[in-house]
């Protein structure tokens, strides 16, 4: 099943565009597939910069539960 696509226009440094085209050619893939993969990875990396709030809450609770142990280990 094909996902709908939306055309867009932008500008990029020639060496980046050339490298992306070369990757697509070497892998036998369409340029748009390589570009989409790169965009997805970029977005995933950006979303990982900050830990999720529920993860941080669990971490903080663990630190509190084990505070005495941490103090003993620090000595």
CHARMM internal coordinates of N, CA and C (Angstrom, degrees):
IC EDIT
DIST 1 N 1 CA 1.4498
DIST 1 CA 1 C 1.5227
ANGL 1 N 1 CA 1 C 109.28
DIST 1 C 2 N 1.3113
ANGL 1 CA 1 C 2 N 117.34
DIHE 1 N 1 CA 1 C 2 N 127.67
DIST 2 N 2 CA 1.4588
ANGL 1 C 2 N 2 CA 121.92
DIHE 1 CA 1 C 2 N 2 CA 179.46
DIST 2 CA 2 C 1.5153
ANGL 2 N 2 CA 2 C 110.42
DIHE 1 C 2 N 2 CA 2 C -82.86
DIST 2 C 3 N 1.3255
ANGL 2 CA 2 C 3 N 114.93
DIHE 2 N 2 CA 2 C 3 N 133.56
DIST 3 N 3 CA 1.4530
ANGL 2 C 3 N 3 CA 119.69
DIHE 2 CA 2 C 3 N 3 CA 174.79
DIST 3 CA 3 C 1.5167
ANGL 3 N 3 CA 3 C 107.92
DIHE 2 C 3 N 3 CA 3 C -82.91
DIST 3 C 4 N 1.3285
ANGL 3 CA 3 C 4 N 117.31
DIHE 3 N 3 CA 3 C 4 N 145.19
DIST 4 N 4 CA 1.4706
ANGL 3 C 4 N 4 CA 118.43
DIHE 3 CA 3 C 4 N 4 CA 177.18
DIST 4 CA 4 C 1.5304
ANGL 4 N 4 CA 4 C 110.13
DIHE 3 C 4 N 4 CA 4 C -62.76
DIST 4 C 5 N 1.2759
ANGL 4 CA 4 C 5 N 116.10
DIHE 4 N 4 CA 4 C 5 N 145.47
DIST 5 N 5 CA 1.4645
ANGL 4 C 5 N 5 CA 122.47
DIHE 4 CA 4 C 5 N 5 CA 179.64
DIST 5 CA 5 C 1.5200
ANGL 5 N 5 CA 5 C 108.91
DIHE 4 C 5 N 5 CA 5 C -120.58
DIST 5 C 6 N 1.3212
ANGL 5 CA 5 C 6 N 114.26
DIHE 5 N 5 CA 5 C 6 N 154.53
DIST 6 N 6 CA 1.4584
ANGL 5 C 6 N 6 CA 120.56
DIHE 5 CA 5 C 6 N 6 CA 177.78
DIST 6 CA 6 C 1.5166
ANGL 6 N 6 CA 6 C 108.09
DIHE 5 C 6 N 6 CA 6 C -126.30
DIST 6 C 7 N 1.3148
ANGL 6 CA 6 C 7 N 115.98
DIHE 6 N 6 CA 6 C 7 N 127.79
DIST 7 N 7 CA 1.4579
ANGL 6 C 7 N 7 CA 120.28
DIHE 6 CA 6 C 7 N 7 CA 178.47
DIST 7 CA 7 C 1.5266
ANGL 7 N 7 CA 7 C 109.12
DIHE 6 C 7 N 7 CA 7 C -75.46
DIST 7 C 8 N 1.3343
ANGL 7 CA 7 C 8 N 114.71
DIHE 7 N 7 CA 7 C 8 N 145.96
DIST 8 N 8 CA 1.4541
ANGL 7 C 8 N 8 CA 120.06
DIHE 7 CA 7 C 8 N 8 CA 174.26
DIST 8 CA 8 C 1.5180
ANGL 8 N 8 CA 8 C 108.02
DIHE 7 C 8 N 8 CA 8 C -147.66
DIST 8 C 9 N 1.3031
ANGL 8 CA 8 C 9 N 114.79
DIHE 8 N 8 CA 8 C 9 N 163.80
DIST 9 N 9 CA 1.4500
ANGL 8 C 9 N 9 CA 120.16
DIHE 8 CA 8 C 9 N 9 CA -179.23
DIST 9 CA 9 C 1.5201
ANGL 9 N 9 CA 9 C 108.48
DIHE 8 C 9 N 9 CA 9 C -128.89
DIST 9 C 10 N 1.3115
ANGL 9 CA 9 C 10 N 115.77
DIHE 9 N 9 CA 9 C 10 N 138.65
DIST 10 N 10 CA 1.4475
ANGL 9 C 10 N 10 CA 120.42
DIHE 9 CA 9 C 10 N 10 CA 178.29
DIST 10 CA 10 C 1.5159
ANGL 10 N 10 CA 10 C 108.82
DIHE 9 C 10 N 10 CA 10 C -154.10
DIST 10 C 11 N 1.2974
ANGL 10 CA 10 C 11 N 115.99
DIHE 10 N 10 CA 10 C 11 N -178.93
DIST 11 N 11 CA 1.4571
ANGL 10 C 11 N 11 CA 120.85
DIHE 10 CA 10 C 11 N 11 CA 177.29
DIST 11 CA 11 C 1.5129
ANGL 11 N 11 CA 11 C 108.60
DIHE 10 C 11 N 11 CA 11 C -128.15
DIST 11 C 12 N 1.3355
ANGL 11 CA 11 C 12 N 115.87
DIHE 11 N 11 CA 11 C 12 N 148.32
DIST 12 N 12 CA 1.4569
ANGL 11 C 12 N 12 CA 121.27
DIHE 11 CA 11 C 12 N 12 CA -178.95
DIST 12 CA 12 C 1.5209
ANGL 12 N 12 CA 12 C 108.67
DIHE 11 C 12 N 12 CA 12 C -147.97
DIST 12 C 13 N 1.3150
ANGL 12 CA 12 C 13 N 115.45
DIHE 12 N 12 CA 12 C 13 N 158.37
DIST 13 N 13 CA 1.4624
ANGL 12 C 13 N 13 CA 120.24
DIHE 12 CA 12 C 13 N 13 CA 177.73
DIST 13 CA 13 C 1.5301
ANGL 13 N 13 CA 13 C 109.16
DIHE 12 C 13 N 13 CA 13 C -61.00
DIST 13 C 14 N 1.3299
ANGL 13 CA 13 C 14 N 117.15
DIHE 13 N 13 CA 13 C 14 N 136.21
DIST 14 N 14 CA 1.4662
ANGL 13 C 14 N 14 CA 121.03
DIHE 13 CA 13 C 14 N 14 CA -176.91
DIST 14 CA 14 C 1.5274
ANGL 14 N 14 CA 14 C 114.35
DIHE 13 C 14 N 14 CA 14 C -54.53
DIST 14 C 15 N 1.3320
ANGL 14 CA 14 C 15 N 117.47
DIHE 14 N 14 CA 14 C 15 N -37.86
DIST 15 N 15 CA 1.4675
ANGL 14 C 15 N 15 CA 119.00
DIHE 14 CA 14 C 15 N 15 CA -178.94
DIST 15 CA 15 C 1.5335
ANGL 15 N 15 CA 15 C 112.14
DIHE 14 C 15 N 15 CA 15 C -67.74
DIST 15 C 16 N 1.3408
ANGL 15 CA 15 C 16 N 117.77
DIHE 15 N 15 CA 15 C 16 N -33.83
DIST 16 N 16 CA 1.4667
ANGL 15 C 16 N 16 CA 120.34
DIHE 15 CA 15 C 16 N 16 CA 176.11
DIST 16 CA 16 C 1.5204
ANGL 16 N 16 CA 16 C 110.96
DIHE 15 C 16 N 16 CA 16 C -67.19
DIST 16 C 17 N 1.3059
ANGL 16 CA 16 C 17 N 115.62
DIHE 16 N 16 CA 16 C 17 N -45.76
DIST 17 N 17 CA 1.4537
ANGL 16 C 17 N 17 CA 120.14
DIHE 16 CA 16 C 17 N 17 CA 179.49
DIST 17 CA 17 C 1.5251
ANGL 17 N 17 CA 17 C 110.67
DIHE 16 C 17 N 17 CA 17 C -62.29
DIST 17 C 18 N 1.3008
ANGL 17 CA 17 C 18 N 116.61
DIHE 17 N 17 CA 17 C 18 N -42.84
DIST 18 N 18 CA 1.4585
ANGL 17 C 18 N 18 CA 120.67
DIHE 17 CA 17 C 18 N 18 CA 178.82
DIST 18 CA 18 C 1.5219
ANGL 18 N 18 CA 18 C 112.25
DIHE 17 C 18 N 18 CA 18 C -62.75
DIST 18 C 19 N 1.3164
ANGL 18 CA 18 C 19 N 116.09
DIHE 18 N 18 CA 18 C 19 N -41.38
DIST 19 N 19 CA 1.4584
ANGL 18 C 19 N 19 CA 120.51
DIHE 18 CA 18 C 19 N 19 CA 179.30
DIST 19 CA 19 C 1.5288
ANGL 19 N 19 CA 19 C 110.68
DIHE 18 C 19 N 19 CA 19 C -65.64
DIST 19 C 20 N 1.3332
ANGL 19 CA 19 C 20 N 117.61
DIHE 19 N 19 CA 19 C 20 N -42.49
DIST 20 N 20 CA 1.4678
ANGL 19 C 20 N 20 CA 120.67
DIHE 19 CA 19 C 20 N 20 CA 178.17
DIST 20 CA 20 C 1.5272
ANGL 20 N 20 CA 20 C 110.45
DIHE 19 C 20 N 20 CA 20 C -62.79
DIST 20 C 21 N 1.3099
ANGL 20 CA 20 C 21 N 117.01
DIHE 20 N 20 CA 20 C 21 N -42.02
DIST 21 N 21 CA 1.4703
ANGL 20 C 21 N 21 CA 120.37
DIHE 20 CA 20 C 21 N 21 CA 178.79
DIST 21 CA 21 C 1.5303
ANGL 21 N 21 CA 21 C 110.97
DIHE 20 C 21 N 21 CA 21 C -64.17
DIST 21 C 22 N 1.3254
ANGL 21 CA 21 C 22 N 116.24
DIHE 21 N 21 CA 21 C 22 N -38.75
DIST 22 N 22 CA 1.4584
ANGL 21 C 22 N 22 CA 120.60
DIHE 21 CA 21 C 22 N 22 CA 179.61
DIST 22 CA 22 C 1.5348
ANGL 22 N 22 CA 22 C 110.67
DIHE 21 C 22 N 22 CA 22 C -66.91
DIST 22 C 23 N 1.3159
ANGL 22 CA 22 C 23 N 117.35
DIHE 22 N 22 CA 22 C 23 N -40.66
DIST 23 N 23 CA 1.4687
ANGL 22 C 23 N 23 CA 121.04
DIHE 22 CA 22 C 23 N 23 CA 176.70
DIST 23 CA 23 C 1.5200
ANGL 23 N 23 CA 23 C 109.64
DIHE 22 C 23 N 23 CA 23 C -59.92
DIST 23 C 24 N 1.3295
ANGL 23 CA 23 C 24 N 116.71
DIHE 23 N 23 CA 23 C 24 N -47.71
DIST 24 N 24 CA 1.4687
ANGL 23 C 24 N 24 CA 120.84
DIHE 23 CA 23 C 24 N 24 CA 179.72
DIST 24 CA 24 C 1.5304
ANGL 24 N 24 CA 24 C 110.47
DIHE 23 C 24 N 24 CA 24 C -59.54
DIST 24 C 25 N 1.3240
ANGL 24 CA 24 C 25 N 116.74
DIHE 24 N 24 CA 24 C 25 N -43.73
DIST 25 N 25 CA 1.4616
ANGL 24 C 25 N 25 CA 120.63
DIHE 24 CA 24 C 25 N 25 CA -178.88
DIST 25 CA 25 C 1.5247
ANGL 25 N 25 CA 25 C 110.89
DIHE 24 C 25 N 25 CA 25 C -63.74
DIST 25 C 26 N 1.3417
ANGL 25 CA 25 C 26 N 117.05
DIHE 25 N 25 CA 25 C 26 N -47.88
DIST 26 N 26 CA 1.4642
ANGL 25 C 26 N 26 CA 121.21
DIHE 25 CA 25 C 26 N 26 CA -178.60
DIST 26 CA 26 C 1.5244
ANGL 26 N 26 CA 26 C 112.18
DIHE 25 C 26 N 26 CA 26 C -62.68
DIST 26 C 27 N 1.3304
ANGL 26 CA 26 C 27 N 116.68
DIHE 26 N 26 CA 26 C 27 N -34.17
DIST 27 N 27 CA 1.4607
ANGL 26 C 27 N 27 CA 120.58
DIHE 26 CA 26 C 27 N 27 CA -178.44
DIST 27 CA 27 C 1.5231
ANGL 27 N 27 CA 27 C 112.50
DIHE 26 C 27 N 27 CA 27 C -89.78
DIST 27 C 28 N 1.3331
ANGL 27 CA 27 C 28 N 116.75
DIHE 27 N 27 CA 27 C 28 N -3.65
DIST 28 N 28 CA 1.4560
ANGL 27 C 28 N 28 CA 120.54
DIHE 27 CA 27 C 28 N 28 CA -179.60
DIST 28 CA 28 C 1.5209
ANGL 28 N 28 CA 28 C 112.65
DIHE 27 C 28 N 28 CA 28 C 66.08
DIST 28 C 29 N 1.3185
ANGL 28 CA 28 C 29 N 115.50
DIHE 28 N 28 CA 28 C 29 N 35.58
DIST 29 N 29 CA 1.4687
ANGL 28 C 29 N 29 CA 121.28
DIHE 28 CA 28 C 29 N 29 CA -177.72
DIST 29 CA 29 C 1.5167
ANGL 29 N 29 CA 29 C 110.01
DIHE 28 C 29 N 29 CA 29 C -116.25
DIST 29 C 30 N 1.3164
ANGL 29 CA 29 C 30 N 115.67
DIHE 29 N 29 CA 29 C 30 N 162.69
DIST 30 N 30 CA 1.4580
ANGL 29 C 30 N 30 CA 120.50
DIHE 29 CA 29 C 30 N 30 CA 173.69
DIST 30 CA 30 C 1.5212
ANGL 30 N 30 CA 30 C 108.66
DIHE 29 C 30 N 30 CA 30 C -73.93
DIST 30 C 31 N 1.3243
ANGL 30 CA 30 C 31 N 115.15
DIHE 30 N 30 CA 30 C 31 N 144.57
DIST 31 N 31 CA 1.4648
ANGL 30 C 31 N 31 CA 120.51
DIHE 30 CA 30 C 31 N 31 CA 179.19
DIST 31 CA 31 C 1.5189
ANGL 31 N 31 CA 31 C 110.47
DIHE 30 C 31 N 31 CA 31 C -56.36
DIST 31 C 32 N 1.3310
ANGL 31 CA 31 C 32 N 117.51
DIHE 31 N 31 CA 31 C 32 N -42.95
DIST 32 N 32 CA 1.4669
ANGL 31 C 32 N 32 CA 119.72
DIHE 31 CA 31 C 32 N 32 CA -176.63
DIST 32 CA 32 C 1.5296
ANGL 32 N 32 CA 32 C 111.52
DIHE 31 C 32 N 32 CA 32 C -63.30
DIST 32 C 33 N 1.3376
ANGL 32 CA 32 C 33 N 118.58
DIHE 32 N 32 CA 32 C 33 N -30.54
DIST 33 N 33 CA 1.4676
ANGL 32 C 33 N 33 CA 121.18
DIHE 32 CA 32 C 33 N 33 CA 178.13
DIST 33 CA 33 C 1.5249
ANGL 33 N 33 CA 33 C 110.32
DIHE 32 C 33 N 33 CA 33 C -68.92
DIST 33 C 34 N 1.3270
ANGL 33 CA 33 C 34 N 116.85
DIHE 33 N 33 CA 33 C 34 N -40.71
DIST 34 N 34 CA 1.4613
ANGL 33 C 34 N 34 CA 121.23
DIHE 33 CA 33 C 34 N 34 CA 178.91
DIST 34 CA 34 C 1.5213
ANGL 34 N 34 CA 34 C 109.66
DIHE 33 C 34 N 34 CA 34 C -67.17
DIST 34 C 35 N 1.3172
ANGL 34 CA 34 C 35 N 117.40
DIHE 34 N 34 CA 34 C 35 N -43.24
DIST 35 N 35 CA 1.4567
ANGL 34 C 35 N 35 CA 121.57
DIHE 34 CA 34 C 35 N 35 CA 178.80
DIST 35 CA 35 C 1.5267
ANGL 35 N 35 CA 35 C 110.67
DIHE 34 C 35 N 35 CA 35 C -62.77
DIST 35 C 36 N 1.3227
ANGL 35 CA 35 C 36 N 117.09
DIHE 35 N 35 CA 35 C 36 N -44.17
DIST 36 N 36 CA 1.4665
ANGL 35 C 36 N 36 CA 120.69
DIHE 35 CA 35 C 36 N 36 CA -179.99
DIST 36 CA 36 C 1.5292
ANGL 36 N 36 CA 36 C 110.40
DIHE 35 C 36 N 36 CA 36 C -63.16
DIST 36 C 37 N 1.3320
ANGL 36 CA 36 C 37 N 117.29
DIHE 36 N 36 CA 36 C 37 N -41.47
DIST 37 N 37 CA 1.4660
ANGL 36 C 37 N 37 CA 120.44
DIHE 36 CA 36 C 37 N 37 CA 177.77
DIST 37 CA 37 C 1.5273
ANGL 37 N 37 CA 37 C 110.69
DIHE 36 C 37 N 37 CA 37 C -60.75
DIST 37 C 38 N 1.3118
ANGL 37 CA 37 C 38 N 116.40
DIHE 37 N 37 CA 37 C 38 N -43.87
DIST 38 N 38 CA 1.4661
ANGL 37 C 38 N 38 CA 120.89
DIHE 37 CA 37 C 38 N 38 CA 179.44
DIST 38 CA 38 C 1.5248
ANGL 38 N 38 CA 38 C 110.85
DIHE 37 C 38 N 38 CA 38 C -62.85
DIST 38 C 39 N 1.3201
ANGL 38 CA 38 C 39 N 116.84
DIHE 38 N 38 CA 38 C 39 N -41.06
DIST 39 N 39 CA 1.4642
ANGL 38 C 39 N 39 CA 120.46
DIHE 38 CA 38 C 39 N 39 CA 179.44
DIST 39 CA 39 C 1.5302
ANGL 39 N 39 CA 39 C 110.79
DIHE 38 C 39 N 39 CA 39 C -65.55
DIST 39 C 40 N 1.3301
ANGL 39 CA 39 C 40 N 116.58
DIHE 39 N 39 CA 39 C 40 N -42.11
DIST 40 N 40 CA 1.4757
ANGL 39 C 40 N 40 CA 120.07
DIHE 39 CA 39 C 40 N 40 CA 178.80
DIST 40 CA 40 C 1.5271
ANGL 40 N 40 CA 40 C 111.10
DIHE 39 C 40 N 40 CA 40 C -62.47
DIST 40 C 41 N 1.3244
ANGL 40 CA 40 C 41 N 116.90
DIHE 40 N 40 CA 40 C 41 N -43.22
DIST 41 N 41 CA 1.4621
ANGL 40 C 41 N 41 CA 120.12
DIHE 40 CA 40 C 41 N 41 CA 179.52
DIST 41 CA 41 C 1.5247
ANGL 41 N 41 CA 41 C 110.95
DIHE 40 C 41 N 41 CA 41 C -65.36
DIST 41 C 42 N 1.3107
ANGL 41 CA 41 C 42 N 116.87
DIHE 41 N 41 CA 41 C 42 N -38.96
DIST 42 N 42 CA 1.4674
ANGL 41 C 42 N 42 CA 120.86
DIHE 41 CA 41 C 42 N 42 CA 177.71
DIST 42 CA 42 C 1.5251
ANGL 42 N 42 CA 42 C 110.28
DIHE 41 C 42 N 42 CA 42 C -61.00
DIST 42 C 43 N 1.3191
ANGL 42 CA 42 C 43 N 116.05
DIHE 42 N 42 CA 42 C 43 N -46.44
DIST 43 N 43 CA 1.4687
ANGL 42 C 43 N 43 CA 120.61
DIHE 42 CA 42 C 43 N 43 CA -179.62
DIST 43 CA 43 C 1.5276
ANGL 43 N 43 CA 43 C 110.25
DIHE 42 C 43 N 43 CA 43 C -64.36
DIST 43 C 44 N 1.3258
ANGL 43 CA 43 C 44 N 117.74
DIHE 43 N 43 CA 43 C 44 N -43.63
DIST 44 N 44 CA 1.4695
ANGL 43 C 44 N 44 CA 120.87
DIHE 43 CA 43 C 44 N 44 CA 177.80
DIST 44 CA 44 C 1.5282
ANGL 44 N 44 CA 44 C 111.13
DIHE 43 C 44 N 44 CA 44 C -59.18
DIST 44 C 45 N 1.3205
ANGL 44 CA 44 C 45 N 117.14
DIHE 44 N 44 CA 44 C 45 N -44.20
DIST 45 N 45 CA 1.4673
ANGL 44 C 45 N 45 CA 121.00
DIHE 44 CA 44 C 45 N 45 CA 179.43
DIST 45 CA 45 C 1.5250
ANGL 45 N 45 CA 45 C 111.05
DIHE 44 C 45 N 45 CA 45 C -64.00
DIST 45 C 46 N 1.2973
ANGL 45 CA 45 C 46 N 117.72
DIHE 45 N 45 CA 45 C 46 N -40.62
DIST 46 N 46 CA 1.4610
ANGL 45 C 46 N 46 CA 120.91
DIHE 45 CA 45 C 46 N 46 CA 178.66
DIST 46 CA 46 C 1.5198
ANGL 46 N 46 CA 46 C 111.22
DIHE 45 C 46 N 46 CA 46 C -63.88
DIST 46 C 47 N 1.3352
ANGL 46 CA 46 C 47 N 116.43
DIHE 46 N 46 CA 46 C 47 N -38.42
DIST 47 N 47 CA 1.4555
ANGL 46 C 47 N 47 CA 120.74
DIHE 46 CA 46 C 47 N 47 CA -179.39
DIST 47 CA 47 C 1.5242
ANGL 47 N 47 CA 47 C 111.90
DIHE 46 C 47 N 47 CA 47 C -71.71
DIST 47 C 48 N 1.3165
ANGL 47 CA 47 C 48 N 118.29
DIHE 47 N 47 CA 47 C 48 N -18.78
DIST 48 N 48 CA 1.4634
ANGL 47 C 48 N 48 CA 122.06
DIHE 47 CA 47 C 48 N 48 CA -179.76
DIST 48 CA 48 C 1.5126
ANGL 48 N 48 CA 48 C 112.91
DIHE 47 C 48 N 48 CA 48 C -89.43
DIST 48 C 49 N 1.3039
ANGL 48 CA 48 C 49 N 118.22
DIHE 48 N 48 CA 48 C 49 N -4.73
DIST 49 N 49 CA 1.4603
ANGL 48 C 49 N 49 CA 120.07
DIHE 48 CA 48 C 49 N 49 CA -178.21
DIST 49 CA 49 C 1.5181
ANGL 49 N 49 CA 49 C 111.88
DIHE 48 C 49 N 49 CA 49 C -60.33
DIST 49 C 50 N 1.3159
ANGL 49 CA 49 C 50 N 117.21
DIHE 49 N 49 CA 49 C 50 N -37.93
DIST 50 N 50 CA 1.4499
ANGL 49 C 50 N 50 CA 121.32
DIHE 49 CA 49 C 50 N 50 CA -178.84
DIST 50 CA 50 C 1.5260
ANGL 50 N 50 CA 50 C 108.46
DIHE 49 C 50 N 50 CA 50 C -113.16
DIST 50 C 51 N 1.3329
ANGL 50 CA 50 C 51 N 116.58
DIHE 50 N 50 CA 50 C 51 N 127.27
DIST 51 N 51 CA 1.4632
ANGL 50 C 51 N 51 CA 117.67
DIHE 50 CA 50 C 51 N 51 CA 176.20
DIST 51 CA 51 C 1.5308
ANGL 51 N 51 CA 51 C 110.22
DIHE 50 C 51 N 51 CA 51 C -63.05
DIST 51 C 52 N 1.3070
ANGL 51 CA 51 C 52 N 115.37
DIHE 51 N 51 CA 51 C 52 N 147.88
DIST 52 N 52 CA 1.4557
ANGL 51 C 52 N 52 CA 119.55
DIHE 51 CA 51 C 52 N 52 CA 178.82
DIST 52 CA 52 C 1.5221
ANGL 52 N 52 CA 52 C 109.78
DIHE 51 C 52 N 52 CA 52 C -62.22
DIST 52 C 53 N 1.3237
ANGL 52 CA 52 C 53 N 117.04
DIHE 52 N 52 CA 52 C 53 N 149.18
DIST 53 N 53 CA 1.4612
ANGL 52 C 53 N 53 CA 122.75
DIHE 52 CA 52 C 53 N 53 CA -176.50
DIST 53 CA 53 C 1.5243
ANGL 53 N 53 CA 53 C 111.69
DIHE 52 C 53 N 53 CA 53 C -58.32
DIST 53 C 54 N 1.3338
ANGL 53 CA 53 C 54 N 117.53
DIHE 53 N 53 CA 53 C 54 N -41.25
DIST 54 N 54 CA 1.4677
ANGL 53 C 54 N 54 CA 118.94
DIHE 53 CA 53 C 54 N 54 CA -177.86
DIST 54 CA 54 C 1.5325
ANGL 54 N 54 CA 54 C 111.10
DIHE 53 C 54 N 54 CA 54 C -67.83
DIST 54 C 55 N 1.3224
ANGL 54 CA 54 C 55 N 117.42
DIHE 54 N 54 CA 54 C 55 N -31.22
DIST 55 N 55 CA 1.4596
ANGL 54 C 55 N 55 CA 120.65
DIHE 54 CA 54 C 55 N 55 CA 176.77
DIST 55 CA 55 C 1.5221
ANGL 55 N 55 CA 55 C 109.87
DIHE 54 C 55 N 55 CA 55 C -67.49
DIST 55 C 56 N 1.3157
ANGL 55 CA 55 C 56 N 116.36
DIHE 55 N 55 CA 55 C 56 N -44.92
DIST 56 N 56 CA 1.4602
ANGL 55 C 56 N 56 CA 120.27
DIHE 55 CA 55 C 56 N 56 CA 178.92
DIST 56 CA 56 C 1.5245
ANGL 56 N 56 CA 56 C 111.65
DIHE 55 C 56 N 56 CA 56 C -64.29
DIST 56 C 57 N 1.3313
ANGL 56 CA 56 C 57 N 117.91
DIHE 56 N 56 CA 56 C 57 N -34.89
DIST 57 N 57 CA 1.4679
ANGL 56 C 57 N 57 CA 121.27
DIHE 56 CA 56 C 57 N 57 CA 178.04
DIST 57 CA 57 C 1.5314
ANGL 57 N 57 CA 57 C 109.88
DIHE 56 C 57 N 57 CA 57 C -64.70
DIST 57 C 58 N 1.3320
ANGL 57 CA 57 C 58 N 117.11
DIHE 57 N 57 CA 57 C 58 N -42.96
DIST 58 N 58 CA 1.4615
ANGL 57 C 58 N 58 CA 120.19
DIHE 57 CA 57 C 58 N 58 CA 177.33
DIST 58 CA 58 C 1.5265
ANGL 58 N 58 CA 58 C 111.00
DIHE 57 C 58 N 58 CA 58 C -63.85
DIST 58 C 59 N 1.3161
ANGL 58 CA 58 C 59 N 116.61
DIHE 58 N 58 CA 58 C 59 N -41.47
DIST 59 N 59 CA 1.4575
ANGL 58 C 59 N 59 CA 120.84
DIHE 58 CA 58 C 59 N 59 CA 178.51
DIST 59 CA 59 C 1.5245
ANGL 59 N 59 CA 59 C 110.84
DIHE 58 C 59 N 59 CA 59 C -61.33
DIST 59 C 60 N 1.3252
ANGL 59 CA 59 C 60 N 116.50
DIHE 59 N 59 CA 59 C 60 N -47.08
DIST 60 N 60 CA 1.4672
ANGL 59 C 60 N 60 CA 120.51
DIHE 59 CA 59 C 60 N 60 CA -179.30
DIST 60 CA 60 C 1.5257
ANGL 60 N 60 CA 60 C 111.00
DIHE 59 C 60 N 60 CA 60 C -62.64
DIST 60 C 61 N 1.3308
ANGL 60 CA 60 C 61 N 117.47
DIHE 60 N 60 CA 60 C 61 N -40.16
DIST 61 N 61 CA 1.4633
ANGL 60 C 61 N 61 CA 121.40
DIHE 60 CA 60 C 61 N 61 CA 178.32
DIST 61 CA 61 C 1.5323
ANGL 61 N 61 CA 61 C 110.08
DIHE 60 C 61 N 61 CA 61 C -63.30
DIST 61 C 62 N 1.3217
ANGL 61 CA 61 C 62 N 116.90
DIHE 61 N 61 CA 61 C 62 N -40.06
DIST 62 N 62 CA 1.4571
ANGL 61 C 62 N 62 CA 121.05
DIHE 61 CA 61 C 62 N 62 CA 178.56
DIST 62 CA 62 C 1.5194
ANGL 62 N 62 CA 62 C 111.03
DIHE 61 C 62 N 62 CA 62 C -64.91
DIST 62 C 63 N 1.3151
ANGL 62 CA 62 C 63 N 116.74
DIHE 62 N 62 CA 62 C 63 N -41.65
DIST 63 N 63 CA 1.4682
ANGL 62 C 63 N 63 CA 120.43
DIHE 62 CA 62 C 63 N 63 CA 178.29
DIST 63 CA 63 C 1.5266
ANGL 63 N 63 CA 63 C 109.64
DIHE 62 C 63 N 63 CA 63 C -60.81
DIST 63 C 64 N 1.3219
ANGL 63 CA 63 C 64 N 116.51
DIHE 63 N 63 CA 63 C 64 N -44.57
DIST 64 N 64 CA 1.4652
ANGL 63 C 64 N 64 CA 120.50
DIHE 63 CA 63 C 64 N 64 CA 179.52
DIST 64 CA 64 C 1.5317
ANGL 64 N 64 CA 64 C 111.04
DIHE 63 C 64 N 64 CA 64 C -63.69
DIST 64 C 65 N 1.3268
ANGL 64 CA 64 C 65 N 117.40
DIHE 64 N 64 CA 64 C 65 N -44.31
DIST 65 N 65 CA 1.4654
ANGL 64 C 65 N 65 CA 121.50
DIHE 64 CA 64 C 65 N 65 CA -179.35
DIST 65 CA 65 C 1.5310
ANGL 65 N 65 CA 65 C 111.74
DIHE 64 C 65 N 65 CA 65 C -61.48
DIST 65 C 66 N 1.3148
ANGL 65 CA 65 C 66 N 116.06
DIHE 65 N 65 CA 65 C 66 N -34.92
DIST 66 N 66 CA 1.4615
ANGL 65 C 66 N 66 CA 120.56
DIHE 65 CA 65 C 66 N 66 CA -174.21
DIST 66 CA 66 C 1.5280
ANGL 66 N 66 CA 66 C 112.90
DIHE 65 C 66 N 66 CA 66 C -109.49
DIST 66 C 67 N 1.3277
ANGL 66 CA 66 C 67 N 116.23
DIHE 66 N 66 CA 66 C 67 N 23.48
DIST 67 N 67 CA 1.4720
ANGL 66 C 67 N 67 CA 120.13
DIHE 66 CA 66 C 67 N 67 CA -177.11
DIST 67 CA 67 C 1.5281
ANGL 67 N 67 CA 67 C 110.76
DIHE 66 C 67 N 67 CA 67 C -59.24
DIST 67 C 68 N 1.3275
ANGL 67 CA 67 C 68 N 117.69
DIHE 67 N 67 CA 67 C 68 N -45.52
DIST 68 N 68 CA 1.4684
ANGL 67 C 68 N 68 CA 120.72
DIHE 67 CA 67 C 68 N 68 CA -177.33
DIST 68 CA 68 C 1.5358
ANGL 68 N 68 CA 68 C 110.51
DIHE 67 C 68 N 68 CA 68 C -61.24
DIST 68 C 69 N 1.3188
ANGL 68 CA 68 C 69 N 116.76
DIHE 68 N 68 CA 68 C 69 N -44.11
DIST 69 N 69 CA 1.4604
ANGL 68 C 69 N 69 CA 120.98
DIHE 68 CA 68 C 69 N 69 CA 177.67
DIST 69 CA 69 C 1.5259
ANGL 69 N 69 CA 69 C 110.31
DIHE 68 C 69 N 69 CA 69 C -59.15
DIST 69 C 70 N 1.3235
ANGL 69 CA 69 C 70 N 116.87
DIHE 69 N 69 CA 69 C 70 N -43.91
DIST 70 N 70 CA 1.4653
ANGL 69 C 70 N 70 CA 120.97
DIHE 69 CA 69 C 70 N 70 CA 178.86
DIST 70 CA 70 C 1.5201
ANGL 70 N 70 CA 70 C 111.69
DIHE 69 C 70 N 70 CA 70 C -60.52
DIST 70 C 71 N 1.3322
ANGL 70 CA 70 C 71 N 116.85
DIHE 70 N 70 CA 70 C 71 N -40.86
DIST 71 N 71 CA 1.4614
ANGL 70 C 71 N 71 CA 120.50
DIHE 70 CA 70 C 71 N 71 CA 178.73
DIST 71 CA 71 C 1.5160
ANGL 71 N 71 CA 71 C 110.83
DIHE 70 C 71 N 71 CA 71 C -65.58
DIST 71 C 72 N 1.3461
ANGL 71 CA 71 C 72 N 116.19
DIHE 71 N 71 CA 71 C 72 N -41.00
DIST 72 N 72 CA 1.4721
ANGL 71 C 72 N 72 CA 120.25
DIHE 71 CA 71 C 72 N 72 CA 179.47
DIST 72 CA 72 C 1.5343
ANGL 72 N 72 CA 72 C 110.08
DIHE 71 C 72 N 72 CA 72 C -64.36
DIST 72 C 73 N 1.3173
ANGL 72 CA 72 C 73 N 117.33
DIHE 72 N 72 CA 72 C 73 N -41.92
DIST 73 N 73 CA 1.4586
ANGL 72 C 73 N 73 CA 120.55
DIHE 72 CA 72 C 73 N 73 CA 179.80
DIST 73 CA 73 C 1.5221
ANGL 73 N 73 CA 73 C 111.96
DIHE 72 C 73 N 73 CA 73 C -67.97
DIST 73 C 74 N 1.3221
ANGL 73 CA 73 C 74 N 116.98
DIHE 73 N 73 CA 73 C 74 N -28.82
DIST 74 N 74 CA 1.4594
ANGL 73 C 74 N 74 CA 120.70
DIHE 73 CA 73 C 74 N 74 CA -178.50
DIST 74 CA 74 C 1.5366
ANGL 74 N 74 CA 74 C 111.33
DIHE 73 C 74 N 74 CA 74 C -71.92
DIST 74 C 75 N 1.3328
ANGL 74 CA 74 C 75 N 117.47
DIHE 74 N 74 CA 74 C 75 N -21.70
DIST 75 N 75 CA 1.4749
ANGL 74 C 75 N 75 CA 120.53
DIHE 74 CA 74 C 75 N 75 CA -179.05
DIST 75 CA 75 C 1.4673
ANGL 75 N 75 CA 75 C 112.31
DIHE 74 C 75 N 75 CA 75 C -73.88
END
COOR INIT
IC SEED 1 N 1 CA 1 C
IC BUILD
